[in-house]
Amino acid sequence: MLKQQTPKNLQTDAGLEFFNQNFKNLIKQYDINHYNVFSKKKQQL
């Protein structure tokens, strides 16, 4: 997906899957701005 369409901005929660070196390298490689939100409440979808 990233090879065809690359987002300019990505907003995520504060999950550990978004805050590790592999993810940081990926968003840097594709020049994506990463924003996160913080909430003490958990939400289930």
C-alpha atoms as one frame of an Amber mdcrd trajectory, in Angstrom:
protein
   0.000   0.000   0.000   2.736   2.497   0.846   4.296   2.096  -2.589   1.075
   3.187  -4.311  -0.263   5.739  -1.833   1.638   7.290   1.032  -0.124   9.331
   3.700   1.423  12.645   4.659   0.154  12.476   8.234  -0.632   9.564  10.517
  -2.431   9.909  13.843  -2.308   6.944  16.220  -2.833   6.149  19.861   0.125
   5.728  22.207   0.385   1.956  21.642   3.814   0.392  21.773   3.385  -0.910
  18.225   3.711   2.728  17.065   6.697   3.599  19.253   9.560   1.338  18.327
  12.604   1.689  16.102  11.154  -0.322  13.191   8.074   1.911  12.988  10.163
   5.067  13.330  12.369   3.921  10.458   9.316   3.169   8.301   7.673   6.562
   8.764  11.017   8.279   8.204  11.587   6.305   4.996   8.218   7.409   3.607
   8.407  10.962   5.014   5.239  10.590   7.113   4.408  12.943   9.988   3.386
  10.869  13.009   1.068  12.314  15.648  -0.330  10.542  18.656  -3.162  11.088
  21.098  -3.213  10.190  24.760  -6.154   8.931  26.768  -6.369   7.051  30.051
  -9.509   5.299  28.767  -9.338   2.193  26.596 -11.648   1.780  23.636 -12.582
  -1.443  21.971 -13.814  -1.633  18.386
